Amino acid sequence: MTNRFVITLDRPTPIYYAGEVVTGSFTLKCTKEETCRSLLLSFVGKARVHWHTGSRDNRTDYDGRKNFIESQRTLHGNFYRTTVLDEAGSDATFGGAMGDNDMYIPCKLSEGSQGGPMMLIVRVCDYDWGKRDDNLGEVIIDAKKLALSGDTQTFDLTRNGKPEQGTITLAAKFLPSSALSRLSSGHIAQESSGEILVLKAIRANGLRKADWFGQNDVYVQAWRTPDNFVLPAKVGKKLPEPDKKVKLERGEKTYRFAFPTRPDSPGSAVLNCGDLAYIAYYIKAEIDKKGWRNPSYKFPIAIIPLRPVPTPKLLKTAMIEEESQIKKMKFCCFACGEAGMVSVKLMSKRSYAPGQTLNIDGSKVINSSSIPVTVRVVLKQFIRLATTGRFHLGTEGIERFEIGEKLIQAGSTETLDSLTLIIPPVPPSFFGAQGSFCAKREPLTFSYALSLQAKAKSGHKAQVNMPILISALPAKADAPSGYDGISAIHDPFEIASYAVTDDSPCDTVNLVTGFEDTNQAAIVPSATGSANIYDQEDGGSSEGYYDYSPQVVTFPSLANGNEETNASMPVSVSTNEVSHETAYNNLMEKISNEYDIRLAVDAWVKEFPMAASNLTPDQVAGVLKKVIFSLEQAAVARELTGGIGQRLTTAHIDAAMQACPYSKLEVLRVMAPYCSDPENKEKLLDHLYKFEREEASKYFRS
C-alpha cells in the first residue's frame, strides 16, 4: 500500500515544533484507471485512549478521543466536507479542533471575489461507519454573497424538497491559492481563477436524531449545483447529488500540501496505561470509495511541544520530609520486627526539562534503624484516562523511572549531593489543550512527582513524593525565582496551577520557535516507547499496523548538579552595534535571498537584538509583505514578536495584519498574547470578519 501512496516532506525528518507549518508533497500511483467518490488528504492530531475491564463475555471496553487538529483537503472530486464530530447529537459546534470546520473549494474562472454567483448545495450528515450516511438536512447558498458579507448566516434546512428540523450556520472567505502551498496546489484545476473559497461550518442546531442508539456523528459537505440546475429549487423535489463516480487516471499525480500547527499544540506522547494511550499526529491519504474499506495510508509526524513551562514559584527550592518506622524482616506477605526510625528529606525545585540534571542538594536520609536501607530517587508519571462521551468513566496508572540509588548503612546519616541524577526523556507534563468541542472532557492527562524512598530488604520503606512539572523548556539561568514558595501540593495535577500551558509570555524561559533555538539539545525517542495508531477506520490499509514513536527534546546536563543555562538560547547572541537603518536593510536583503524566511528572520533577531527590539510598525509590515506563502506569515510574525519583546504594541499588530490580508487572524493569534496595550485591541478586531472577532478577543491577556 505504501508504494501507492507516497508522502514526502520538505525536511529530512518528520519532526516539527508546535507552531511550524508541515509542508511537502503527496503522490498517488494508479496502475489502472479507477472510480471513486474523492481523493482526500488530511492532517490529524489527536489524543486517544482505550482500556477494558473483565474478559470474554464479561468484558467491557471504554474509549476516549479528542482531536486537536483535523484539517482535510479534497484533492480530486467535486464535493468537499468537514471532519466528523463524534457524538455531537442534535447540536454540533465546529471550530474546536484546528481546521475541523473548513472546506476548501477552488474557484472556477467564472467565480471568486470578482466573479459571479457561486451556488453550492450544503448538506448536514450523520456519519455511519460501514453504512450509508444519513441526510440530516440541506440548503442552497450563494457562497460569494456569504463571503462578501463578512459575517455568519444561519439557514433553515430542508430534505427532499420539504422543510426539515434544524439549522446550519455558515461563514466564508476567499483566499489566493498561495495561502495553501508555496507552489500551485495540485487540487486546483487548470481553469481555476487562482482563488479558493474557504467555507466554514460554524454550528448545526436542532438536528433530528438519525440513529436509534447513540448520538449523531455530524459532518457537513458541500458541492456545486449542476450547470443546468434551475433556481429556485422546486418544492418537494430532492436536490441534486454530487458526482460520486470521478475517475482516477492511470499513472502518477503529485499534489503539494501545507498544514499549519498551533504554537500551543500538545506534544506527541505514548503512555503505558490501559490498552492505548497516546497523542499522535499524522498525514492521512484516502481514496473515498463506496463502502468502508477505503484504501488509505498514514504518515506519522512528531510534534515537539513548547508548553508547559514553569512560573517563577516552581523555581524556588521546596522541602518535604517524612519519618517512618522500618521493619526488620519479611514473613509471608507481612513485614515485621521493629528496626528503628528512618527519616527522609527531599529538597528540590519543582520544574525540570527532560535531560536536565536533577539538583537535590540539601536532601538527606537519617537511618536511625539497625539495618541498612537502599535510597532510590524515582520519577513517577501519573496518568489519567477518561471517556469523552456523555458518561464519565476513567482509570489511572503510574509509570516509574528510577534515576538513582545509594545504600545507607545502619545508624548513618548521609546527604545525597553526590548523586548524579538526570531527568529521563519523558514527554512534558500535559493537562489538556484546545480541541474538539464534542469531547466532554480530556481523554488523556499526565503529570509527575519526584519520589525519594528509603527501602529495607523487608520491603518496608519511608518515602516522600514531591509533585513537579516536567517542562517543555529549561528555565533560564537568570530566571526570576525570588517569589514565595507554593503551599503543600499533594495531587501531582495541582502543579498545573503554577505552569504556563498556553502561548502566553513567560519570563522564566526563552522564546523558542524552531530547531535553531535548541542547538545544544538532542532529540531522542521517548522513554515510554511506541504505540500502534491503527484505527478501525483504517480497514482499507494493507499495513494493519502503524508504529508511532514520539520524540523528546533533551537538554544539556551538568554532572556537578549546578544550575543549567537555558539550552533553548543560541550558542551566542551578537551585540553588533550598527545603525538601526543599516540593521534593517540587512534584514530586508537577507529575506530577499532566503527560501526559509522564518529562519532568516530568527538569525537576524539574534544578530541584531537591539535593532529587533526597536522595529517600527512599518518595518514589521515591510518584512511580512515579503512572505508570499500566506501560511508562513504567522510563523514569521512570531519571530518578529520575540525580537520586539515588551515593546510590542497594537500599532505593530495593526501593521502586521494589514500586510497579511489573507492571514489576519493567524497573525493576530501569535502576536496578541505579547501585546503591551491590550486595552486598544478593538481597532484590531475591526480588521477581522465578524465571525472571527469573538475568538480573536480571547488571544489578548487581560
HELIX and SHEET records of a PDB file:
HELIX    1   1 ARG A   56  ASN A   58  5                                   3    
HELIX    2   2 ALA A  143  SER A  149  1                                   7    
HELIX    3   3 SER A  177  ALA A  179  5                                   3    
HELIX    4   4 PRO A  312  LEU A  315  5                                   4    
HELIX    5   5 PRO A  492  TYR A  498  5                                   7    
HELIX    6   6 PHE A  515  ASP A  517  5                                   3    
HELIX    7   7 GLN A  536  ASP A  538  5                                   3    
HELIX    8   8 HIS A  580  SER A  592  1                                  13    
HELIX    9   9 ILE A  597  GLU A  607  1                                  11    
HELIX   10  10 PRO A  609  SER A  613  1                                   5    
HELIX   11  11 PRO A  617  LEU A  624  1                                   8    
HELIX   12  12 SER A  630  GLU A  632  5                                   3    
HELIX   13  13 GLN A  633  ILE A  644  1                                  12    
HELIX   14  14 GLY A  645  ARG A  647  5                                   3    
HELIX   15  15 THR A  650  ALA A  659  1                                  10    
HELIX   16  16 LYS A  664  MET A  671  1                                   8    
HELIX   17  17 ALA A  672  TYR A  674  5                                   3    
HELIX   18  18 PRO A  678  ASN A  680  5                                   3    
HELIX   19  19 GLU A  682  LEU A  685  1                                   4    
HELIX   20  20 LYS A  690  SER A  697  1                                   8    
SHEET    1   A 3 PHE A   5  LEU A   9  0                                        
SHEET    2   A 3 VAL A  21  CYS A  30 -1                                        
SHEET    3   A 3 GLY A 251  PRO A 260 -1                                        
SHEET    1   B 5 ILE A  15  TYR A  17  0                                        
SHEET    2   B 5 SER A 296  ILE A 304  1                                        
SHEET    3   B 5 LEU A 276  ASP A 288 -1                                        
SHEET    4   B 5 SER A  38  THR A  53 -1                                        
SHEET    5   B 5 THR A  60  HIS A  76 -1                                        
SHEET    1   C 4 ILE A  15  TYR A  17  0                                        
SHEET    2   C 4 SER A 296  ILE A 304  1                                        
SHEET    3   C 4 LEU A 276  ASP A 288 -1                                        
SHEET    4   C 4 ALA A 269  VAL A 270 -1                                        
SHEET    1   D 2 GLU A  34  CYS A  36  0                                        
SHEET    2   D 2 VAL A 246  LEU A 248 -1                                        
SHEET    1   E 4 PHE A  79  ARG A  81  0                                        
SHEET    2   E 4 VAL A 218  ARG A 224 -1                                        
SHEET    3   E 4 MET A 119  ASP A 126 -1                                        
SHEET    4   E 4 ASP A 134  ASP A 142 -1                                        
SHEET    1   F 3 ALA A  92  THR A  93  0                                        
SHEET    2   F 3 SER A 192  ASN A 205 -1                                        
SHEET    3   F 3 ASP A 102  LYS A 108 -1                                        
SHEET    1   G 4 ALA A  92  THR A  93  0                                        
SHEET    2   G 4 SER A 192  ASN A 205 -1                                        
SHEET    3   G 4 LYS A 162  PRO A 176 -1                                        
SHEET    4   G 4 GLN A 153  ARG A 159 -1                                        
SHEET    1   H 2 VAL A 309  PRO A 310  0                                        
SHEET    2   H 2 ALA A 499  VAL A 500 -1                                        
SHEET    1   I 4 ALA A 318  PHE A 331  0                                        
SHEET    2   I 4 PHE A 334  SER A 348 -1                                        
SHEET    3   I 4 LYS A 364  ASN A 367 -1                                        
SHEET    4   I 4 THR A 413  THR A 415 -1                                        
SHEET    1   J 5 SER A 351  TYR A 352  0                                        
SHEET    2   J 5 LYS A 461  ILE A 470  1                                        
SHEET    3   J 5 LEU A 444  LYS A 455 -1                                        
SHEET    4   J 5 VAL A 373  ALA A 386 -1                                        
SHEET    5   J 5 GLY A 394  ILE A 408 -1                                        
SHEET    1   K 2 ALA A 522  PRO A 525  0                                        
SHEET    2   K 2 GLN A 551  THR A 554 -1                                        
SHEET    1   L 2 ALA A 531  ASN A 532  0                                        
SHEET    2   L 2 ASP A 547  TYR A 548 -1                                        
END                                                                             
